[in-house]
Amino acid sequence: MFASLLIANRGEIAVRIARTARRIGITTIAVHSDADTRAAHVAAADRAIRIGPAPPRQSYLDIGAILAAARATGAAAIHPGYGFLSENPDFAQAVLDAGLIWVGPPPAAMRAMGGKASAKALMEQAGVPVLPGYHGADQDPASLARHAEATGFPLLIKAVAGGGGRGMRIVRAPDAFGDELAAATQEAAAAFGDPRVLIERYLDRPRHIEVQVFADRHGNAVHLHERDCSAQRRHQKILEEAPAPALPAPMRAALGQAAVAAARAVGYQGAGTVEFIAAGDAFWFLEMNTRLQVEHPVTEAITGYDLVEWQLRIAAGAPLPVVQADIPCHGHAIEARLYAEDPARDFAPAAGRLSALAFPAEPGLRVDAGYRAGDSVSVHYDALLAKLIAHAPTRAEAAALLARALAGTMLGGVACNLDLLFRLVRDPAFLAGGIDTGFIARHPALLAPATASAPALAAAALGVLAGEAADPDPSPFAARDLWWPNRAVSRVLPFRQGEADHPVAVRRDGAGWAITAAGATLAGVAELANGRLSLRLDGLAEQVGFARDGERITLRWRGETLALTLPDPTAAAEAEDASEGGLRAPLPGTVTAIHTTPGAAVARGTVLVVLEAMKTVFRLTAPADGVVASLGCHVGEAVAEGQVLVGFAVAEAEGPA
């Protein structure tokens, strides 16, 4: 076994790799950008080295910088994790040419299977069914449009390189193809450095099934069962489970055999995942990911194997430790991906400081996290914060365990998909095992903000009051305990949820409080410690998560997140925004294109500005017909959330004729 390993990645996967490597005696070396100097993956490694500025192209995607870091630290091997350069055969070859051990498949296998287009062609030759479409080399937009017409609609535009839903667009009609192609190629270039795309027929309600494979350099290859990854938003997985539920036994066997055959066909080595799309008892090849997958922990849970350890030992020349017949499948595992994103805003990535982040301790629960409380989520990287993996003897028990874990998770400071995950894992359709890839899009109620009920608002008020009591301002002029002799003085907390006002009146009532919210009055008392609010409302005791970061209040109430703001009454009133009504940045990001000029007349829905944030492209459109008065940004500028990007002329009322 080699002595030292450089992990060419960040976040939870870098933490995960370091954990196994250190356990088996390998010295771990982290790389980091300027934005990640104090990141969790840096703390998890034995040593760390800077590789460049925050933008990925100048750090985590810079092959020269990573190889220089390996030379400077004396690393013997490089593990690419997933994302970034993990499926780049040129990087793999450069690592080998530098005399280092590459923890991954041979570059030739990566070229054959890592590219979606070449992989489809190879599978066609091998007789594996593939969806109709075009995966050729001609990337001329006019040529692609002709191939789209021949494929038929609806269709899917998909980035040739990479995965995770980046560079992917559904097109349901010919007149939308040009705009969606431009968006897909730009996003693919931003995320993977490769703008090439392919076209394939789109199925509206399929399942997404994938098979974990492993192969060594001695000619051995096995699969470690399949995973169902059908719970998706924006073509990216958020819940994965193993084994796949309600799968006919013949189909399960055929999927495993096809996946192993695919690995053998290209002389594969190491970990890989062969992905299929399925409907009924039929399946079609989608792609092969020539790397470890985000969802590998569910496979580890049901087999009992450490797949990162397998990767490291195979890279060092060891054979596979088992044969196919000996691979077990114990119980059921479900993984939930926790993202910093806002489901109510089309899953726009969120950035900012994590004022709170805590997970419960439950038997059978595993948490892989790349962030800690107090860390900042950057606009430069993927928004994945952590993964919660529940393993139990049955699927129903695993789902129940995961629901409890999600309900007990506390996250404050940024928007996240915690409520969606909680609702999804308790949804009757999911529990029945009949979910498809379009399920979330068809059920918008899964994305709705939590209801600001009277008990929830009362709990938020108690959290504020308990926090003030625990950390009082020493100035007598700032006293807010409402203690006056012979008087019961009330106070109103002007909570807001989005655009809705939820004032809550509080009044001292003996040792506790009388709280009036949403038309109801409740008696309450609470204590706050370490982000846990122990409260009693009308005699009912419970514990909930609570965090306050300035004006932002986050309450985890019975599995739901109540995100509120509480304006500071002592703050000076803000000046009226003279540019109200302009086109504003929905989140922090970088302006990559501007499609208008001052004085231009624009129609509602016209794309005016293109913004890139967290490897996702946002095409910002005119909110109404109007005339552009000014531009508040330029191409290449990093803009803040809420910044006015385009100002519109104010229409003057016509005078008398």
ZIVEN-V416679 format. One record per residue. N is the residue number from 1. PHI is phi in whole degrees, -180 to 180 (999 if undefined). PSI is psi in radians with two decimals (999 if undefined). Layout:
BEGIN
n=(N,N)
phi=(PHI,PHI)
psi=(PSI,PSI)
END
This chain:
BEGIN
n=(1,2,3,4,5,6,7,8,9,10,11,12,13,14,15,16,17,18,19,20,21,22,23,24,25,26,27,28,29,30,31,32,33,34,35,36,37,38,39,40,41,42,43,44,45,46,47,48,49,50,51,52,53,54,55,56,57,58,59,60,61,62,63,64,65,66,67,68,69,70,71,72,73,74,75,76,77,78,79,80,81,82,83,84,85,86,87,88,89,90,91,92,93,94,95,96,97,98,99,100,101,102,103,104,105,106,107,108,109,110,111,112,113,114,115,116,117,118,119,120,121,122,123,124,125,126,127,128,129,130,131,132,133,134,135,136,137,138,139,140,141,142,143,144,145,146,147,148,149,150,151,152,153,154,155,156,157,158,159,160,161,162,163,164,165,166,167,168,169,170,171,172,173,174,175,176,177,178,179,180,181,182,183,184,185,186,187,188,189,190,191,192,193,194,195,196,197,198,199,200,201,202,203,204,205,206,207,208,209,210,211,212,213,214,215,216,217,218,219,220,221,222,223,224,225,226,227,228,229,230,231,232,233,234,235,236,237,238,239,240,241,242,243,244,245,246,247,248,249,250,251,252,253,254,255,256,257,258,259,260,261,262,263,264,265,266,267,268,269,270,271,272,273,274,275,276,277,278,279,280,281,282,283,284,285,286,287,288,289,290,291,292,293,294,295,296,297,298,299,300,301,302,303,304,305,306,307,308,309,310,311,312,313,314,315,316,317,318,319,320,321,322,323,324,325,326,327,328,329,330,331,332,333,334,335,336,337,338,339,340,341,342,343,344,345,346,347,348,349,350,351,352,353,354,355,356,357,358,359,360,361,362,363,364,365,366,367,368,369,370,371,372,373,374,375,376,377,378,379,380,381,382,383,384,385,386,387,388,389,390,391,392,393,394,395,396,397,398,399,400,401,402,403,404,405,406,407,408,409,410,411,412,413,414,415,416,417,418,419,420,421,422,423,424,425,426,427,428,429,430,431,432,433,434,435,436,437,438,439,440,441,442,443,444,445,446,447,448,449,450,451,452,453,454,455,456,457,458,459,460,461,462,463,464,465,466,467,468,469,470,471,472,473,474,475,476,477,478,479,480,481,482,483,484,485,486,487,488,489,490,491,492,493,494,495,496,497,498,499,500,501,502,503,504,505,506,507,508,509,510,511,512,513,514,515,516,517,518,519,520,521,522,523,524,525,526,527,528,529,530,531,532,533,534,535,536,537,538,539,540,541,542,543,544,545,546,547,548,549,550,551,552,553,554,555,556,557,558,559,560,561,562,563,564,565,566,567,568,569,570,571,572,573,574,575,576,577,578,579,580,581,582,583,584,585,586,587,588,589,590,591,592,593,594,595,596,597,598,599,600,601,602,603,604,605,606,607,608,609,610,611,612,613,614,615,616,617,618,619,620,621,622,623,624,625,626,627,628,629,630,631,632,633,634,635,636,637,638,639,640,641,642,643,644,645,646,647,648,649,650,651,652,653,654,655,656,657)
phi=(999,-70,-91,-142,-137,-93,-100,-88,-163,-146,66,-65,-71,-66,-62,-62,-65,-61,-61,-70,-59,-67,-63,-99,90,-98,-71,-106,-127,-95,-113,-152,-87,-62,-74,-114,-56,-112,-72,-62,-70,-69,-67,-78,-96,-72,-140,-148,-143,-74,-123,151,-68,-62,-56,-56,-65,-102,-146,-69,-104,-94,-60,-61,-67,-70,-66,-64,-66,-64,-65,-66,-100,72,-64,-92,-145,-130,-109,-88,66,-135,77,48,-98,-64,-115,-98,-65,-65,-66,-58,-66,-65,-63,-65,-64,-81,82,-102,-86,-98,-88,173,-74,-61,-54,-64,-67,-64,-67,-72,-112,-69,-83,-61,-68,-66,-65,-64,-62,-64,-67,-60,-65,-85,84,-83,-66,-128,-72,-61,163,-133,-136,-89,-85,-72,-109,-64,-54,-67,-67,-63,-64,-66,-66,-64,-61,-69,-72,95,-110,-74,-138,-121,-93,-138,-63,-67,-98,75,-171,70,82,-75,68,-126,-143,-87,-124,-103,-147,-58,-70,-95,-64,-60,-65,-69,-64,-62,-66,-65,-67,-66,-67,-63,-64,-69,-83,-126,71,-144,-84,-68,-133,-128,-126,-145,-63,-103,-100,-73,-132,-91,-101,-111,-118,-133,-124,-80,-121,-141,-144,-117,-83,-102,92,-93,-148,-142,-115,-116,71,-112,-129,-100,-124,-79,-78,-135,-132,52,66,-120,-70,-128,-131,-134,-146,-143,-74,-67,-76,53,-105,-59,-56,-62,-69,-60,-66,-66,-63,-63,-65,-64,-66,-66,-62,-63,-65,-66,-62,-114,63,-70,-142,89,-90,-154,-133,-101,-106,-131,-111,-133,-146,64,-105,-107,-145,-134,-68,-104,-170,-123,-91,-90,-168,-74,-98,-55,-91,-59,-60,-69,-69,-60,-66,-83,-100,83,-97,-94,-71,-68,-63,-56,-58,-66,-71,-65,-63,-83,106,-76,-80,-58,-78,-141,-105,-54,-66,-96,-81,-84,-144,-107,69,-141,-133,-132,-115,-116,-95,-95,-113,-85,-161,-113,-58,-74,-118,58,61,-61,-59,-115,-131,142,-89,-82,-70,-152,-159,-149,-123,-76,-104,-135,-59,89,-105,-121,-125,-108,-122,-111,-135,-129,-57,96,-71,-107,-89,-88,-75,-86,-127,-57,-89,-70,-97,-164,-130,-110,-121,-108,-128,-150,-61,-128,-64,-62,-69,-64,-64,-65,-62,-65,-61,-63,-65,-66,-64,-91,-83,-117,-138,-134,108,-137,-67,-152,-99,-60,-65,-60,-62,-62,-67,-66,-72,-107,-71,-57,-67,-66,-64,-79,83,-107,-77,-124,-67,-99,-61,-64,-63,-86,-128,-62,-62,-64,-101,-67,-61,-62,-75,-85,-75,-59,-62,-66,-65,-63,-64,-62,-64,-63,-63,-62,-65,-66,-65,-66,-69,-77,-136,-73,-79,-68,-71,-66,-78,-102,-61,-132,-82,61,-94,-136,-68,64,-139,-108,-90,-100,-145,-112,-98,-84,-65,-131,-122,65,-98,-97,-92,-135,-66,-126,-93,-125,-145,-61,-139,68,-84,-120,-136,-102,-123,-113,-147,50,82,-124,-117,-127,-96,-147,-149,-156,-130,-120,-151,54,78,-111,-101,-93,-131,-136,-117,48,87,-98,-96,-163,-118,-136,-85,-146,-144,-129,-132,66,-86,-89,-116,-123,-121,-95,-117,54,88,-116,-108,-98,-99,-126,-120,-130,-57,-76,-69,-92,-75,-68,-63,-74,-67,-63,-76,-68,-104,-56,98,-77,-82,-109,-70,-74,-165,-64,-177,-117,-75,-108,-161,-128,-113,-152,-141,-58,94,-76,-86,-126,-102,-52,93,-71,-70,-107,-137,-112,-119,-114,-148,51,65,-122,-102,-118,-99,-89,-112,-65,-74,-163,-62,178,-123,-73,-96,-159,-111,-106,-156,-139,-61,94,-78,-87,-111,-93,-60,88,-66,-74,-94,-136,-100,-112,-68,-86,-72,-89,-67,-73,-81,-64,-66)
psi=(2.45,2.80,-0.49,2.61,2.17,2.23,1.88,1.04,-2.97,-3.08,-2.73,-0.55,-0.62,-0.69,-0.76,-0.79,-0.74,-0.65,-0.82,-0.77,-0.77,-0.60,-0.59,0.27,0.30,2.31,2.28,2.45,2.12,2.61,2.64,2.62,3.10,-0.52,-0.29,0.39,-0.67,0.45,2.85,-0.65,-0.46,-0.77,-0.46,-0.28,2.84,-0.64,2.83,2.64,2.45,2.46,-0.03,-3.04,3.08,-0.76,2.33,-0.64,-0.34,0.13,-1.52,-0.30,0.11,1.75,-0.76,-0.72,-0.67,-0.73,-0.64,-0.66,-0.67,-0.73,-0.75,-0.52,-0.09,0.49,2.47,-0.45,2.82,2.25,2.18,-0.10,-2.42,2.75,-3.02,-2.06,0.21,-0.48,0.46,1.86,-0.49,-0.66,-0.80,-0.77,-0.66,-0.65,-0.81,-0.71,-0.46,0.03,0.30,2.83,2.25,2.08,1.47,-3.11,2.88,2.56,-0.62,-0.72,-0.63,-0.70,-0.67,-0.70,-0.40,-0.58,2.20,-0.65,-0.87,-0.58,-0.72,-0.73,-0.72,-0.73,-0.64,-0.75,-0.55,-0.04,0.20,2.31,2.36,2.73,2.59,2.56,-2.81,2.22,0.69,-3.08,-0.36,1.98,0.25,2.26,-0.68,-0.68,-0.73,-0.63,-0.67,-0.72,-0.58,-0.76,-0.70,-0.57,-0.67,2.73,2.61,2.68,2.98,2.22,2.27,2.38,2.38,-0.68,2.68,-2.84,-2.62,0.34,-0.06,2.45,0.57,2.32,2.35,2.33,2.11,-0.20,2.61,-0.62,-0.23,-0.09,-0.77,-0.85,-0.73,-0.59,-0.77,-0.74,-0.73,-0.77,-0.67,-0.75,-0.68,-0.74,-0.70,-0.70,-0.62,-0.07,0.34,1.95,-0.01,2.55,2.89,2.97,2.36,2.71,2.45,2.26,2.31,-0.67,0.99,2.98,2.65,1.91,2.37,2.72,2.22,2.18,2.73,2.51,2.66,3.13,0.07,0.17,0.09,2.48,2.43,2.86,2.67,0.86,-3.12,2.89,2.53,2.15,0.66,-0.32,1.76,2.65,2.39,0.67,0.30,2.40,2.50,-0.36,2.31,2.61,2.71,2.41,2.98,2.29,2.69,0.73,2.17,2.45,-0.76,-0.66,-0.68,-0.78,-0.71,-0.67,-0.80,-0.74,-0.73,-0.68,-0.76,-0.68,-0.69,-0.74,-0.74,-0.57,-0.46,0.23,0.78,2.66,2.49,-2.76,2.44,2.84,2.20,2.13,2.45,2.70,2.41,2.56,2.15,-2.27,0.30,2.65,2.73,2.50,2.35,-1.02,2.95,2.20,2.01,1.02,3.11,2.54,2.71,-0.65,0.28,-0.45,-0.51,-0.58,-0.71,-0.66,-0.76,-0.35,-0.45,0.12,2.60,1.84,-0.50,-0.68,-0.73,-0.80,-0.83,-0.73,-0.67,-0.70,-0.52,-0.04,0.00,2.67,2.91,2.45,-0.23,2.89,2.90,-0.76,-0.34,0.02,2.08,2.97,1.74,2.04,-2.65,2.51,2.46,2.34,2.39,2.27,2.13,2.01,2.58,1.64,2.84,1.77,-0.54,-0.20,0.81,0.65,0.59,2.27,2.57,2.57,2.76,-3.03,2.35,1.73,-0.40,2.49,1.94,2.53,2.58,2.80,2.02,2.41,2.29,-0.04,2.33,2.43,2.14,1.91,2.52,0.06,2.78,2.84,2.34,-0.30,2.77,2.37,2.08,2.67,-0.15,-0.30,2.98,2.59,0.19,2.12,-0.76,2.93,2.36,2.18,2.10,2.30,2.27,2.95,-0.56,2.86,-0.73,-0.71,-0.66,-0.73,-0.72,-0.73,-0.78,-0.67,-0.76,-0.72,-0.74,-0.69,-0.55,0.03,2.39,2.16,2.20,2.69,-0.55,2.71,2.60,3.02,0.39,-0.77,-0.70,-0.80,-0.77,-0.79,-0.69,-0.76,-0.20,-0.01,2.38,-0.64,-0.72,-0.77,-0.50,-0.19,0.27,0.37,2.57,3.09,-0.34,0.13,-0.83,-0.73,-0.51,-0.09,1.32,-0.35,-0.42,-0.37,-0.09,2.53,2.70,2.57,2.31,1.30,2.89,-0.84,-0.67,-0.75,-0.68,-0.69,-0.72,-0.72,-0.75,-0.61,-0.75,-0.83,-0.72,-0.65,-0.70,-0.65,-0.61,-0.43,1.17,2.63,2.20,-0.27,2.28,-0.37,-0.23,0.11,2.29,0.39,-0.06,0.50,2.05,2.46,2.29,0.27,2.50,1.70,2.38,2.86,2.54,2.22,1.94,1.21,2.59,2.45,1.80,-2.09,0.02,2.40,2.38,1.28,2.42,2.14,2.32,2.50,2.36,2.34,1.50,-2.21,-0.14,-2.65,2.55,2.15,2.20,2.08,2.42,0.69,0.07,2.63,2.24,2.63,2.31,2.73,2.57,2.72,2.51,2.21,2.21,0.70,0.07,2.20,1.95,1.97,2.84,2.06,2.07,0.74,-0.15,2.10,2.46,2.92,2.36,2.83,2.46,2.38,2.49,2.25,1.62,-2.12,-0.13,2.22,2.27,2.13,2.18,1.81,1.83,0.81,-0.09,2.74,2.04,1.88,2.02,2.82,2.57,1.66,2.44,2.02,-0.27,-0.12,2.61,2.51,2.39,2.53,2.55,2.35,1.95,-0.33,0.41,2.41,-0.08,3.00,2.07,2.69,2.17,-0.24,2.87,2.50,-2.98,2.29,2.14,-0.29,2.56,2.19,0.50,2.99,2.75,2.38,-0.19,2.41,2.26,2.62,2.64,2.30,-0.12,2.31,2.12,-0.72,2.46,2.21,2.38,2.23,2.32,0.79,0.32,2.48,2.28,2.15,1.83,2.23,2.81,2.25,-0.29,2.91,2.48,-2.98,2.29,2.18,-0.62,2.78,2.30,0.34,2.96,2.79,2.30,-0.15,2.42,2.07,2.70,2.73,2.32,-0.15,2.39,2.07,-0.64,2.22,2.53,2.58,2.45,2.17,2.25,2.48,2.41,2.41,3.12,2.53,999)
END
